[in-house]
Amino acid sequence: VQLQASGGGLVQAGESLRLSCTASGLIFSINDMAWYRQAPGKQRDVVAVVTTGSSVRYADSVEGRFTISRDNAKNTVILQMNSLKPEDTAMYYCNAYPSRSLWGQGTQVTVSS
């Protein structure tokens, strides 16, 4: 399984970023997918989940600001992040949900105040 995340960067508080992740080596369409994030010194947490039927759910901390979506034809999962806050600063990863043991490199999101 390969999970290639991209789209991170350095932004100011209140700005937006769009993360993209392409998965290969798994049957994408039959897996629930999720975005996770890990800040330095903290555990990796689930940020958002999109099911095979495109139902979505979010961590309380990002509800109303982040939107997850998927494109099964492109094996891609997207995370649109609006109204970013400094506490959103973390390395962001995508993976199946529940997660598989192999993780991609992730993409760094840094939000300055």
matplotlib code that plots the C-alpha trace (Angstrom):
import matplotlib.pyplot as plt

x = [0.0, 1.3, -0.3, 0.9, -0.3, 0.4, -0.9, 0.5, 2.3, 2.8, -0.2, -1.5, -4.5, -7.8, -6.4, -7.2, -5.4, -6.5, -4.8, -4.9, -4.0, -3.7, -3.8, -2.4, -2.1, -5.5, -9.0, -9.8, -13.5, -14.2, -12.3, -13.4, -10.7, -9.6, -7.2, -5.1, -2.8, 0.1, 1.5, 5.0, 5.0, 1.3, -0.4, -1.8, -5.5, -8.3, -9.4, -12.0, -13.5, -15.3, -17.0, -17.4, -20.9, -19.4, -20.9, -18.5, -17.7, -15.2, -13.3, -15.0, -12.0, -12.4, -16.2, -17.5, -14.1, -12.8, -14.5, -13.4, -14.3, -13.3, -13.0, -13.0, -12.2, -8.9, -8.2, -8.0, -9.2, -9.3, -9.3, -10.4, -9.3, -10.7, -10.4, -7.1, -5.9, -2.4, -3.6, -4.1, -0.4, 0.7, 1.8, -1.3, -1.6, -4.3, -5.0, -7.8, -10.1, -9.4, -5.8, -3.5, -0.1, 1.8, 1.8, 2.9, 5.2, 2.4, 2.3, 3.2, 0.7, 1.9, -0.4, 1.1, -0.8]
y = [0.0, 3.5, 6.7, 9.9, 13.0, 16.5, 20.1, 21.2, 24.4, 27.4, 29.7, 32.4, 31.9, 32.2, 31.0, 27.8, 24.7, 21.8, 18.4, 15.6, 11.9, 9.3, 5.6, 2.7, -1.0, -1.2, -1.6, 2.1, 1.9, -0.7, 1.1, 3.9, 6.5, 9.1, 12.0, 11.9, 14.4, 14.3, 17.3, 17.1, 15.2, 14.2, 11.1, 10.7, 11.5, 11.1, 14.4, 13.3, 10.1, 9.4, 6.1, 4.0, 5.6, 9.1, 9.6, 11.9, 12.6, 15.0, 15.6, 18.2, 20.5, 20.8, 20.4, 23.2, 24.2, 21.1, 19.1, 15.6, 14.0, 11.2, 10.4, 6.6, 6.9, 8.6, 6.7, 10.1, 11.6, 15.3, 17.5, 21.1, 23.1, 26.5, 29.0, 27.4, 27.9, 27.6, 24.5, 22.8, 22.8, 19.1, 16.5, 15.3, 11.7, 9.8, 6.1, 3.7, 3.7, 1.9, 2.6, 0.1, -0.4, 1.2, 5.0, 7.4, 10.4, 12.8, 16.5, 19.3, 22.0, 25.0, 27.8, 31.0, 33.3]
z = [0.0, -0.9, 0.4, -1.1, 0.6, -0.7, -0.4, 2.9, 3.6, 5.8, 6.0, 8.4, 10.7, 8.9, 5.6, 3.7, 2.4, 0.3, 1.0, -1.5, -1.0, -3.6, -2.5, -4.4, -3.6, -1.9, -3.3, -2.6, -3.3, -0.5, 2.2, 4.5, 4.3, 6.8, 7.4, 10.5, 12.1, 14.5, 16.2, 17.8, 21.0, 20.6, 19.4, 15.9, 15.9, 13.4, 11.8, 9.4, 8.0, 4.7, 4.3, 1.1, 0.8, 1.3, 4.7, 6.7, 10.3, 11.9, 15.0, 17.2, 16.8, 13.0, 12.6, 10.4, 9.1, 7.3, 4.6, 3.5, 0.2, -2.0, -5.7, -6.2, -9.9, -9.0, -5.7, -4.1, -0.8, -0.3, 2.8, 2.4, 5.4, 5.9, 8.8, 9.8, 13.4, 14.9, 16.7, 13.4, 12.9, 12.5, 10.0, 8.1, 6.8, 5.0, 5.5, 5.5, 8.5, 10.7, 9.6, 8.0, 9.6, 6.8, 6.7, 4.0, 4.5, 5.3, 4.5, 6.9, 7.7, 9.7, 10.7, 12.0, 14.3]

ax = plt.figure().add_subplot(projection="3d")
ax.plot(x, y, z, "-o")
ax.set_aspect("equal")
plt.show()
